Amino acid sequence: MSQPVHIIGGGLAGSEAAWQLAARQVPVVLHEMRGVRSTPAHHTDALAELVCSNSFRSDDADHNAVGLLHAEMRAMNSLVMRAADAAQVPAGSALAVDRDVFAAAVTQTLEAHPFVTIVREEVTAPDPAWPHVLIATGPLTSEPLAQFIQSRTGEAHLAFFDAIAPIVHTESIDMGKAWRQSRYDKAPDGSLHPPGEGDYINCPLDKPDYLAFIEALNSGEKADFKDWEKDTPYFEGCMPIEVMAARGPNTLRFGPMKPIGLRDPRTGKGAWAVVQLRQDNASGSLMNMVGFQTKLKHGEQLRIFRTIPGLEQAEFARLGGLHRNSFIRSPVLLDPTLRLAADLRISFAGQITGCEGYVESAAIGLLAGRFLSDRVHGRRPVPPPPETAIGALLAHITSAAMPESFQPMNINFGLFPSIEGPAKGRERKAALSARARIALAGWLAQSPGLSQAA
């Protein structure tokens, strides 16, 4: 039996990497500090805990880049996607999950695997005797380990803030004011929901309500910053709602509170702005406030969010919060197979590499696990083509055009190589997706070490 690969971090990336290695009969020691030491964002000791939204975003593989990434990961035997599909809850055309069911499935699968050993401990630096190390500690890397990484990279860490949205008890929502509807009544299969039967609960605001809400956000008391945090930028894809509100009175109306495609089925009327809530667990007893990441203090959240029509008596299972995320300057530090150029026994995966999002983090973990599996088995790792979603994401991380301004990025069609044919719109997206499927199939067929494992 070969020497084990040591993975530091049991989040989405680390868990996915462990699965990919174990499925190829490579022994893994998965080190996870939760159980010994928690983080500011986590609430459980489960592997692959989802700390922000419960949504994996669009599952449309023909017209959405993250939906295409879902499909590619399913084709590569992803544990994260398998668990997500099994834990799915209604969310229109998006893939949302019961977070507890999801994390339990990942945890139980890895605990039961004969090639995986889970060690609950904080690793402050990899043991020099470990031949293969994967650092997948995510954006909440502990300070001692961050100092070790900095000592190996010679680069200062970049950082941004990530904010968590509140969760509301469904029974506390006033359905006399709110209503159920998915935007444009769209169901996951493209059919239309009957009126009043959509996957989201919608709380409408008229213009005076909306303007008062914006004023409350702007004047509400925010969480305090430490001196070293004050100049740290936010990530645009998970912007606190009060930061968006400060950009102008209409920012939220064209963002998470946009009313387009939503009309109260009881009156046929639209609204000036709408707060949407998405199912957060399998039973439907909890709802996540979509796009309402926040750094407001908890008392202010209760006061301000209960001014939203339908949420006057809302009971919150979890209020919003704020945590600091860190990532490395991957394009100048990592090779095309995610190894640290300054120390080739060390690889990186997940959000610490500068990808953003649950699916993206897991996808990079998937690749890191497979690259390491190839090395253990004496094969040369072959990166996926950039025409695929997973290859485009990898290329962004390891070969960004402007590494000095490298920032975290969700998967999007803008990362893909250009294509002849439709210039824009759904046709172009469909063409890029079709090309990606062909490229992925060719790569898997020519790379037996990376093909789907049984």
C-alpha positions, -999 to +999 in steps of 0.1 A: +000+000+000+013+035-009+020+061+017-011+081+025-020+116+011-025+140+040-054+164+034-057+194+058-093+206+059-125+187+058-147+212+039-161+207+005-128+207-013-110+185+012-139+160+014-142+158-024-104+153-028-104+126-001-132+107-019-115+110-053-083+095-039-100+068-019-121+058-049-088+051-066-075+030-037-051+057-025-050+059+014-060+093+028-056+109+062-081+137+064-072+162+092-101+184+104-097+208+133-135+212+140-142+189+169-111+204+186-113+240+175-142+257+157-143+287+133-163+319+134-187+306+107-192+269+114-219+255+137-212+218+136-183+193+134-197+177+102-175+175+071-185+197+042-207+219+064-224+247+043-219+279+062-235+305+039-264+297+015-279+262+010-279+267-027-256+253-053-271+278-077-285+270-112-287+233-123-292+243-160-263+226-178-272+241-212-273+278-204-256+283-171-219+278-163-224+265-128-251+241-140-226+228-166-200+224-138-226+204-119-230+181-149-192+177-154-187+168-117-215+142-119-197+127-148-165+124-127-182+106-098-183+136-074-192+128-039-204+164-033-228+163-062-240+129-052-248+141-017-263+173-030-287+154-054-298+132-025-304+161-002-322+184-027-350+206-016-373+227-039-357+258-053-371+263-088-344+257-114-316+259-088-301+230-068-306+237-031-301+212-003-310+204+032-276+214+047-277+189+076-287+160+053-260+170+029-232+172+054-243+140+071-241+121+038-206+133+031-194+127+066-209+092+068-195+082+034-160+092+042-161+077+077-171+044+063-145+043+035-117+018+042-091+041+026-100+072+046-088+079+081-103+111+097-082+128+124-097+155+145-068+179+151-055+213+142-025+211+119-004+242+122+022+230+097+025+198+076+048+172+089+080+172+069+077+134+066+044+135+047+052+128+011+020+143-003+001+172+013-031+189+002-041+221+019-078+226+016-085+247+047-108+271+029-112+308+035-110+303+073-075+290+075-062+292+111-036+318+118-007+293+125-013+274+093-016+307+074+018+317+088+033+285+075+018+290+041+031+325+040+066+312+049+065+289+020+050+313-006+067+345+002+035+362-007+012+381+016-023+367+019-051+385+002-084+387+020-120+396+016-151+394+037-179+369+033-213+374+049-240+349+059-277+353+053-303+349+080-327+318+082-363+322+092-388+297+107-414+292+079-444+291+102-435+326+115-440+342+080-473+360+075-487+343+044-515+368+044-490+393+031-465+370+014-471+345-013-454+315-029-440+318-064-409+311-084-398+340-107-418+337-139-434+306-123-405+285-136-401+250-123-368+230-125-379+211-156-389+243-174-426+238-169-447+264-151-458+262-115-495+268-109-502+301-093-493+301-056-472+269-058-437+282-065-406+273-046-399+307-030-419+328-005-421+365-016-425+394+007-436+426-013-426+462-005-442+492-020-421+523-027-425+539+007-417+506+024-387+501+003-372+535+008-377+532+045-360+499+044-330+513+026-328+541+051-328+516+079-301+496+063-279+527+058-284+539+094-283+505+111-254+497+135-228+474+118-204+449+132-172+463+145-140+459+125-105+452+139-078+475+127-062+450+103-096+443+087-106+478+078-090+479+043-100+444+033-123+443+002-156+424+000-161+398-026-187+411-051-205+377-053-215+377-016-218+414-008-235+424+025-270+438+018-263+471+036-231+476+016-252+472-016-278+496-002-251+523+004-243+523-033-276+539-042-313+536-034-321+514-064-292+490-061-312+464-043-342+467-066-320+456-095-302+430-073-316+405-047-348+425-043-358+428-079-395+423-084-394+412-121-413+380-129-433+381-096-469+390-091-492+383-062-516+356-075-544+369-053-544+404-068-524+401-100-503+430-089-465+433-088-445+452-062-418+479-061-394+454-045-395+419-032-377+399-006-375+362-015-370+334+009-358+299-003-364+266+014-334+257+036-342+222+048-360+190+036-391+195+057-395+231+046-396+244+081-367+268+075-364+295+048-332+314+038-334+351+030-320+351-006-292+376-011-295+390+025-259+384+036-253+410+063-228+425+088-256+443+108-255+436+145-280+410+156-303+434+174-304+456+143-312+426+121-342+418+142-354+454+142-349+461+105-359+428+089-391+427+109-402+459+090-405+438+059-441+430+051-448+394+060-418+392+084-432+414+112-434+384+135-405+364+120-386+341+142-350+336+131-333+302+134-300+320+125-291+356+121-266+369+096-229+372+103-196+381+089-163+363+087-129+369+071-118+349+041-083+344+029-068+332-004-034+329-020-022+345-052-026+312-070-015+322-106+020+331-094+022+303-067+007+272-082+015+250-112-012+238-136-019+208-114-023+229-082+011+222-067+030+249-049+060+258-071+081+265-040+074+231-024+061+204-049+050+180-022+023+205-013-009+211-033-038+234-027-075+231-033-108+249-027-115+285-018-081+292-005-069+290-041-092+319-051-122+301-066-155+312-051-186+292-043-195+258-030-195+240-064-163+257-075-145+248-043-155+211-046-146+210-082-110+222-075-109+196-047-120+170-072-091+179-096-066+181-068-075+146-056-073+131-091-040+149-098-025+134-066-039+100-074-021+101-107+012+109-091+008+082-064+001+057-092+031+069-113+011+087-140+016+123-152-015+144-144-032+159-174-053+191-167-088+192-182-092+213-214-101+250-208-131+245-230-147+226-201-162+244-171-138+227-147-109+234-170-118+270-174-120+274-136-086+257-132-071+280-158-084+311-140-068+299-108-034+288-122-029+312-152-049+343-147-041+369-174-034+396-147-021+378-116-012+410-098-050+418-097-062+382-091-095+380-072-119+352-063-142+342-091-173+321-096-174+299-127-189+319-156-189+317-194-165+347-195-137+323-183-142+300-213-122+303-246-141+322-273-162+303-298-173+310-333-210+313-339-236+330-318-222+362-303-243+363-272-274+352-253-288+317-248-276+304-281-240+312-273-242+296-239-257+265-254-229+264-279-203+267-252-220+240-232-221+217-262-184+222-269-176+216-232-194+182-232-173+171-262-141+183-247-148+166-214-156+133-230-124+134-250-103+142-220-119+115-199-114+089-227-077+098-231-069+100-194-077+066-178-064+078-145-090+106-144-120+086-157-149+079-136-142+054-108-166+026-098 
